[in-house]
Amino acid sequence: MQIMKHLWKEFPNEIRQWRYEKKQLLYGILLGLFICWLFYDRIFLIMFMAPFLFPWMKYQRKKKFKKQRENLRKDFREMMLLISNGLSVGYSMENALKMACAELKHQQQQDESLLVKELEMLTTSLKVNEPVDKRLLVMADRIQLEELAQFAEIVSIVRRNGGNLIEIIGKSADHLNQTMQIKEEIDTMTAAKRMEKKIMSIMPYGILLYVRLATPGYFENLYESIPGILLSTVSLALLAVANVWAERVVAIEA
């Protein structure tokens, strides 16, 4: 009962988000229509598949968020290296941040990331003499990136208690760079398996589509009898479970 109440409360928020995710919503509807036609030969069954749009949209949102996080980490790695280089040649932290912002903005040109926009806000606030450590903590709180939060804490602690900021930032940048290089190597090694997973996930639908188009009427008994409809439903459920299982197998985190 509590689960139903929670879902009912989340329903309006979920629908509102779909207004900004029209592309993913369209893909989900088209996929539902294709499945209804291929497995049941009844397009109107899309009405009964509508609840499956919720997990589909959540999955697409999660995938998009993960990609954004990875791009953000790459931008942050580049920012750390630029700050480390700036500090090593005698820049203050404030000037190193301004230099990193300008360089990242130049590299990305029109396609500015969230990190660049936040850096621009930070450098603007520095012009009115706001403490850089506090602005970094605010920036980390908005972006919600673990590595950035650690960096902001390091700068804050060094500013309060003293320490070799250049050495600490340099070591942090090297550690982050090594971590991301390991993850990139893992992604490279598992790229072939991820491609195999995509092919194996699409292949059953491709075979069914080929048989239906090449031999009209071959699936007629499957569509018109109750045992055939039940078999189609079980097969579809097994394909969905196999796809989720395969996603978890290839999802290796560094």
LOROKE-964873 format. One line per 3 residues: their letters; for each residue x, y, z of C-alpha. Coordinates in nm, 4 decimals. Example, Ala and Ser with C-alpha at 12.3 -4.5 7.8 and 13.67 -1.06 7.14 Angstrom:
<sites>
AS) 1.2300/-0.4500/0.7800 ~ 1.3670/-0.1060/0.7140;
</sites>
This chain:
<sites>
MQI) 0.0000/0.0000/0.0000 ~ 0.2867/0.2370/0.0861 ~ 0.4508/0.1605/-0.2491;
MKH) 0.1307/0.2517/-0.4347 ~ 0.1037/0.5810/-0.2416 ~ 0.4665/0.6620/-0.3230;
LWK) 0.4144/0.5874/-0.6927 ~ 0.0990/0.7990/-0.6985 ~ 0.2878/1.0947/-0.5452;
EFP) 0.5752/1.0573/-0.7926 ~ 0.3435/1.0273/-1.0941 ~ 0.2877/1.4058/-1.1524;
NEI) 0.6604/1.4808/-1.1146 ~ 0.7475/1.2056/-1.3610 ~ 0.5002/1.3309/-1.6196;
RQW) 0.6343/1.6853/-1.5870 ~ 0.9861/1.5655/-1.6613 ~ 0.8694/1.4009/-1.9832;
RYE) 0.8067/1.7454/-2.1335 ~ 1.1848/1.7913/-2.1468 ~ 1.2565/1.4369/-2.2651;
KKQ) 1.0434/1.4195/-2.5785 ~ 1.3058/1.2358/-2.7817 ~ 1.3383/0.9499/-2.5320;
LLY) 0.9589/0.9399/-2.4914 ~ 0.9123/0.9100/-2.8693 ~ 1.1656/0.6267/-2.8854;
GIL) 0.9815/0.4460/-2.6063 ~ 0.6434/0.4794/-2.7799 ~ 0.7844/0.3617/-3.1132;
LGL) 0.9514/0.0651/-2.9433 ~ 0.6218/-0.0230/-2.7733 ~ 0.4339/-0.0073/-3.1042;
FIC) 0.6964/-0.2265/-3.2693 ~ 0.6745/-0.4880/-2.9922 ~ 0.2929/-0.4907/-3.0006;
WLF) 0.2991/-0.5445/-3.3778 ~ 0.5798/-0.8022/-3.3782 ~ 0.4758/-1.0142/-3.0798;
YDR) 0.0968/-0.9758/-3.0823 ~ -0.0021/-0.8237/-3.4190 ~ -0.2245/-0.5827/-3.2262;
IFL) -0.1144/-0.2199/-3.2217 ~ -0.3890/-0.1188/-2.9780 ~ -0.2127/-0.3158/-2.7012;
IMF) 0.0192/-0.0163/-2.6680 ~ -0.2370/0.1142/-2.4154 ~ -0.1573/-0.1770/-2.1838;
MAP) 0.2171/-0.1272/-2.2316 ~ 0.1988/0.2405/-2.1291 ~ 0.3069/0.1656/-1.7663;
FLF) 0.6367/0.0323/-1.9023 ~ 0.7175/0.3856/-2.0175 ~ 0.8019/0.4725/-1.6572;
PWM) 1.0960/0.2286/-1.6186 ~ 1.2000/0.3073/-1.9780 ~ 1.2180/0.6811/-1.9088;
KYQ) 1.3980/0.6261/-1.5787 ~ 1.6508/0.4026/-1.7561 ~ 1.7094/0.6622/-2.0295;
RKK) 1.7437/0.9357/-1.7669 ~ 1.9935/0.7278/-1.5706 ~ 2.1961/0.6553/-1.8837;
KFK) 2.2015/1.0239/-1.9792 ~ 2.3002/1.1230/-1.6250 ~ 2.5848/0.8709/-1.6236;
KQR) 2.7170/1.0065/-1.9522 ~ 2.6983/1.3632/-1.8197 ~ 2.8870/1.2591/-1.5057;
ENL) 3.1623/1.0997/-1.7129 ~ 3.1973/1.4115/-1.9286 ~ 3.2005/1.6246/-1.6146;
RKD) 3.4797/1.4138/-1.4634 ~ 3.6845/1.4501/-1.7822 ~ 3.6382/1.8278/-1.7706;
FRE) 3.7310/1.8295/-1.4024 ~ 4.0462/1.6276/-1.4724 ~ 4.1459/1.8836/-1.7344;
MML) 4.0664/2.1652/-1.4905 ~ 4.2838/2.0079/-1.2199 ~ 4.5778/1.9698/-1.4580;
LIS) 4.5431/2.3321/-1.5708 ~ 4.5236/2.4575/-1.2114 ~ 4.8251/2.2459/-1.1146;
NGL) 5.0246/2.3844/-1.4070 ~ 4.9178/2.7392/-1.3234 ~ 5.0199/2.7069/-0.9584;
SVG) 5.3544/2.5527/-1.0536 ~ 5.4476/2.8598/-1.2637 ~ 5.3613/3.1017/-0.9841;
YSM) 4.9923/3.1838/-1.0317 ~ 4.7719/3.2335/-0.7295 ~ 4.4756/2.9996/-0.6875;
ENA) 4.2416/3.2734/-0.8085 ~ 4.4418/3.3389/-1.1246 ~ 4.4911/2.9657/-1.1847;
LKM) 4.1137/2.9182/-1.1747 ~ 4.0612/3.2068/-1.4182 ~ 4.3226/3.0617/-1.6525;
ACA) 4.1634/2.7147/-1.6315 ~ 3.8191/2.8625/-1.7053 ~ 3.9460/3.0522/-2.0093;
ELK) 4.1351/2.7483/-2.1430 ~ 3.8410/2.5097/-2.0983 ~ 3.6066/2.7589/-2.2612;
HQQ) 3.8462/2.7939/-2.5542 ~ 3.8743/2.4142/-2.5942 ~ 3.4992/2.3539/-2.5892;
QQD) 3.4054/2.6662/-2.7866 ~ 3.0278/2.6521/-2.8410 ~ 2.9590/2.3312/-2.6480;
ESL) 3.0154/2.4578/-2.2942 ~ 2.9844/2.2075/-2.0123 ~ 2.8279/2.2586/-1.6711;
LVK) 3.1748/2.2848/-1.5169 ~ 3.2730/2.5735/-1.7474 ~ 2.9524/2.7615/-1.6645;
ELE) 3.0122/2.7121/-1.2923 ~ 3.3743/2.8233/-1.3306 ~ 3.2595/3.1407/-1.5046;
MLT) 3.0248/3.2140/-1.2135 ~ 3.3081/3.1457/-0.9676 ~ 3.5587/3.3704/-1.1446;
TSL) 3.2967/3.6465/-1.1621 ~ 3.2408/3.6237/-0.7855 ~ 3.6177/3.6460/-0.7289;
KVN) 3.6128/3.9969/-0.8804 ~ 3.4248/4.1188/-0.5725 ~ 3.6865/3.9582/-0.3442;
EPV) 3.4824/3.6600/-0.2265 ~ 3.7016/3.3862/-0.0688 ~ 3.7960/3.1277/-0.3293;
DKR) 3.7660/2.8346/-0.0859 ~ 3.4057/2.9240/0.0034 ~ 3.3121/2.9701/-0.3623;
LLV) 3.4618/2.6308/-0.4452 ~ 3.2550/2.4683/-0.1700 ~ 2.9393/2.6344/-0.3069;
MAD) 3.0296/2.5206/-0.6585 ~ 3.0893/2.1637/-0.5377 ~ 2.7544/2.1649/-0.3575;
RIQ) 2.5735/2.2655/-0.6781 ~ 2.7478/2.0210/-0.9099 ~ 2.7438/1.7250/-0.6670;
LEE) 3.0669/1.5723/-0.8026 ~ 3.2659/1.3768/-0.5435 ~ 3.6067/1.4671/-0.6853;
LAQ) 3.5218/1.8376/-0.6934 ~ 3.3942/1.8247/-0.3348 ~ 3.7237/1.6679/-0.2234;
FAE) 3.9201/1.9346/-0.4128 ~ 3.7164/2.2130/-0.2508 ~ 3.7733/2.0615/0.0943;
IVS) 4.1482/2.0383/0.0302 ~ 4.1683/2.4047/-0.0733 ~ 3.9589/2.5068/0.2289;
IVR) 4.1766/2.3112/0.4743 ~ 4.5020/2.4426/0.3257 ~ 4.3715/2.8003/0.3361;
RNG) 4.2804/2.7641/0.7044 ~ 4.5720/2.5584/0.8360 ~ 4.8442/2.6225/0.5814;
GNL) 5.0358/2.3725/0.3691 ~ 5.2015/2.3264/0.0327 ~ 4.9032/2.3856/-0.1935;
IEI) 5.1046/2.3339/-0.5131 ~ 5.2235/1.9887/-0.4052 ~ 4.8836/1.8810/-0.2741;
IGK) 4.6994/1.9926/-0.5885 ~ 4.9643/1.8284/-0.8083 ~ 4.9303/1.4943/-0.6288;
SAD) 4.5507/1.5164/-0.6396 ~ 4.5591/1.5881/-1.0134 ~ 4.7955/1.2934/-1.0753;
HLN) 4.5769/1.0596/-0.8686 ~ 4.2605/1.1656/-1.0520 ~ 4.4351/1.1309/-1.3874;
QTM) 4.5544/0.7786/-1.3062 ~ 4.2087/0.6752/-1.1847 ~ 4.0410/0.7962/-1.5024;
QIK) 4.3085/0.6354/-1.7210 ~ 4.2376/0.3000/-1.5531 ~ 3.8657/0.3423/-1.6184;
EEI) 3.9310/0.4330/-1.9819 ~ 4.1459/0.1202/-2.0200 ~ 3.8653/-0.0914/-1.8710;
DTM) 3.6161/0.0691/-2.1106 ~ 3.8474/-0.0063/-2.4027 ~ 3.8913/-0.3699/-2.3003;
TAA) 3.5167/-0.4236/-2.2540 ~ 3.4091/-0.2325/-2.5680 ~ 3.3939/-0.5529/-2.7755;
KRM) 3.1776/-0.7253/-2.5140 ~ 2.9410/-0.4282/-2.4979 ~ 2.9045/-0.4399/-2.8757;
EKK) 2.8352/-0.8145/-2.8583 ~ 2.5733/-0.7453/-2.5948 ~ 2.3985/-0.4913/-2.8216;
IMS) 2.4025/-0.7327/-3.1156 ~ 2.2717/-1.0236/-2.9063 ~ 1.9958/-0.8016/-2.7631;
IMP) 1.8770/-0.6909/-3.1079 ~ 1.9198/-1.0261/-3.2851 ~ 1.6016/-1.2026/-3.1538;
YGI) 1.3848/-0.9121/-3.2711 ~ 1.5669/-0.9056/-3.6041 ~ 1.5078/-1.2785/-3.6577;
LLY) 1.1385/-1.2475/-3.5743 ~ 1.1047/-0.9465/-3.8034 ~ 1.2790/-1.1290/-4.0880;
VRL) 1.0592/-1.4396/-4.0528 ~ 0.7415/-1.2336/-4.0380 ~ 0.8283/-1.0256/-4.3444;
ATP) 0.9726/-1.3158/-4.5441 ~ 0.6944/-1.5627/-4.4581 ~ 0.3608/-1.3844/-4.4062;
GYF) 0.1185/-1.5928/-4.2025 ~ 0.3935/-1.7987/-4.0341 ~ 0.3054/-1.6572/-3.6917;
ENL) -0.0721/-1.6609/-3.7475 ~ -0.1366/-1.9381/-3.4948 ~ 0.0853/-1.7564/-3.2477;
YES) -0.1229/-1.4399/-3.2755 ~ -0.4695/-1.5960/-3.2838 ~ -0.4519/-1.8580/-3.0045;
IPG) -0.4340/-1.8060/-2.6301 ~ -0.1349/-2.0444/-2.5883 ~ 0.0416/-1.8515/-2.8651;
ILL) -0.0222/-1.5164/-2.6933 ~ 0.1009/-1.6598/-2.3632 ~ 0.4141/-1.7934/-2.5363;
STV) 0.4775/-1.4507/-2.6907 ~ 0.4391/-1.2848/-2.3505 ~ 0.6766/-1.5285/-2.1786;
SLA) 0.9319/-1.4905/-2.4601 ~ 0.9124/-1.1118/-2.4386 ~ 0.9574/-1.1220/-2.0605;
LLA) 1.2611/-1.3523/-2.0929 ~ 1.4156/-1.1206/-2.3523 ~ 1.3665/-0.8240/-2.1185;
VAN) 1.5241/-1.0119/-1.8251 ~ 1.8162/-1.1242/-2.0428 ~ 1.8746/-0.7651/-2.1554;
VWA) 1.8786/-0.6322/-1.7976 ~ 2.1129/-0.9144/-1.6930 ~ 2.3473/-0.8405/-1.9835;
ERV) 2.3507/-0.4701/-1.8926 ~ 2.4656/-0.5552/-1.5413 ~ 2.7314/-0.7977/-1.6668;
VAI) 2.9011/-0.5378/-1.8889 ~ 2.8573/-0.2497/-1.6404 ~ 3.2057/-0.2629/-1.4855;
EA) 3.2947/0.0287/-1.2613 ~ 3.6554/0.1278/-1.2088;
</sites>
